[in-house]
């Protein structure tokens, strides 16, 4: 009933330094979502243009070449403390037959393949609705640290990690242009949100403390969405068919005109009891009669 597109990234890749726009990041992540952490090698990845929903509106897909060219001209840098390496995300990107064909740079293998520890997984859907390049980066960084609940950064390290322009290296401006709008974006669209506090030495702000929370509001909406998708699917596929044998009633339950009905007596199950039965069906999908 779900269609998850998971991103699996090694911590070092999450902490990499790069400067991509929001659309460019979504393109990269859409391709990376095709890679599974247990894979032993990269494949030739092909995605139809229709999968890039964030480019579909207003015929933005016509600008795809511009975004791809920008990605190929913007390398990323990974630093593990003793050495650093720079390389491109992709070896090639080809457009044909209304699809993108991509080969991921071999240098990314240690950060995307055969992952067993020190990596984070998250659902691509929490990225797609984010509009700010900083929202996507901060989401990944905080998601990596979600189990810690609290993470602190020196300002200079945070500026460098997010690759903010020098004009944002004044904390009040950084707070106004990055932290405050990103906090609202994540609260609205993602499965986590954060609060932040200034870390001061005397009167000078030298760092930021992030407090990371699970966004139960979004998760409840998601659960409702999945439940409604399930109910609609059952109503469509099981019209006039038996769904489950109700042990308490000693009767079969069927769908008739979109309603739950006791088959033997043709009695419609009243609304208050029907909701409980729908929840039972949703939680026990393996028991549905086929």
MILO-868968 format. One record per residue (C-alpha): residue in one letter; z, y, x. Coordinates in steps of 0.02 Angstrom, whole numbers, plus 50000, padded with zeros to 5 digits. Each point is the difference from the previous one (the first is absolute). Example, Ala and Ser with C-alpha at 12.3 -4.5 7.8 and 13.67 -1.06 7.14 Angstrom:
residues 2
A503904977550615/S499675017250069/
***
This chain:
residues 290
X500005000050000/X500155011550151/X498695006150121/X500955005450154/X499145006750154/X501314998750135/X500055009750163/X500854990950143/X500315010450157/X500984997050158/X501355013150028/X499075006750153/X498475003549893/X501045009049870/X500695010850142/X498275003350074/X499405017850025/X498405004849909/X499325013949892/X499044994349847/X499805008849834/X500694991949842/X498284993349951/X499674993550176/X501684991050001/X499634992149831/X498324993750065/X500834992350153/X501404992149898/X498784993149870/X499144990350139/X501654994650080/X500574993249831/X498704986250023/X500904993750156/X501404987449975/X501444999650125/X499764981350028/X498155001850045/X499564994850178/X498505011350019/X499105014449916/X498524997049886/X498515010649954/X500775009449853/X498925005749854/X500615010949858/X498955006449854/X500025018949983/X500674997749824/X501654994050078/X500305017250072/X500645007449838/X500595015750089/X498185004050043/X499264995649831/X500475015949907/X498765014449999/X498764989650102/X501075001950156/X499294983550062/X498495010150059/X501135007250135/X500464982850064/X498975001750159/X500945015950047/X501684991349982/X499434984750098/X499305010750140/X501655009550009/X500994983750012/X498904994050143/X500315016350094/X501904999749983/X500844987050111/X501794994549980/X501314998850137/X501334986550011/X501465002050119/X501264986050025/X501095009750120/X499284993350163/X498145002349969/X498795008049879/X498284995449937/X498665009549902/X498604992349898/X499015001849839/X500444991649836/X498304991549983/X498664993350116/X498685003949871/X499815005749819/X498374996349910/X499505005649826/X498754989549902/X499784992749828/X501335011749928/X501294992350117/X500905003850161/X499944987050138/X501325002450135/X500594991550158/X501775004550049/X500305004550182/X500594984650100/X501375011050075/X500854999549829/X500244981150003/X501825000450063/X500455012149861/X499144991749851/X499774981450041/X501204985350014/X501465011049953/X501664990949991/X501275013850028/X500165018750023/X498735004249866/X500065008049829/X499064995649841/X499655011749856/X498815001249854/X498465010950022/X500195006649822/X501475010850054/X498835009050121/X498475002949891/X500765013849892/X500755009750146/X499045015850038/X500795005850163/X499634992250168/X501835002650044/X500574991149841/X499094984350055/X500715000650176/X501775003749943/X499904986349869/X499574987250134/X501345006250119/X501364999749867/X499414983449929/X500214992750174/X501815006150000/X500374996749816/X501324986650031/X500965011950113/X500115012549856/X500235014250126/X498915005050148/X500085015250114/X498655008650102/X500035013650130/X498875013949938/X498854999450151/X499784981249980/X499625002049815/X498745013950031/X499134989050129/X500024984549892/X499245009049852/X498805010050110/X500395016149907/X499135016150056/X500955011850113/X500205012249856/X501154987049918/X501124998750153/X501145012949922/X501244989749900/X500075010849843/X498114999349988/X499994981250034/X501294997649863/X499005010749878/X498284992850038/X500424981950038/X501734993449956/X500255008049830/X498274996349926/X499994982350074/X501704996349923/X499295004449829/X498424989850027/X500944984250048/X501225001949856/X498545001349879/X498844986550067/X500854987650117/X501334986549996/X501175010150112/X500595017950007/X501075009750121/X501235014050021/X500145009150166/X501305009950093/X499875011850149/X500814994250161/X500665015250092/X500665004350171/X500925016149969/X498915010249885/X498374992050058/X499184985649906/X499544986650126/X499654985049889/X499844992749826/X501004986349915/X499074990349865/X500944990549866/X498844986849925/X500174993849820/X499114987449890/X499005009149868/X500584990349848/X499065011549881/X498314995150075/X500494981750011/X500514999849816/X498345007849952/X499124987050106/X500964985949918/X499565007049829/X498185001150051/X499974981950061/X500884994349841/X498745009149889/X498554992950101/X500724982649975/X500255002449813/X498245006949976/X499264985450097/X500964987049897/X499505008549836/X498184999650052/X499914982450071/X501154990749880/X499455006149828/X500364985749877/X500594988950143/X501724992950034/X500955009750134/X501684991350011/X501124987949908/X501555009449941/X501444987650020/X501235009949892/X498785000849854/X499284982850036/X498305007949969/X498465005450096/X499655018550029/X498215006349989/X499095016750007/X499195005949837/X499245017449985/X500955005150156/X501694994749929/X501184985950043/X500014987649856/X500924983649963/X498544988149984/X500734987549877/X500565013049871/X498805014150046/X501515011750008/X499845015750103/X501445002050121/X500895016349965/X499795014050125/X501755000050077/X499954981250032/X498175000550055/X500415011550146/X501304987850064/X498744985949985/X498675010050093/X501255003150140/X500384981350005/X498144996050010/X499755012750139/X501444993150103/X499504981949969/X498125000650013/X499924982350070/X500654993449832/X498565007349901/X498994985949921/X498244997950067/
***
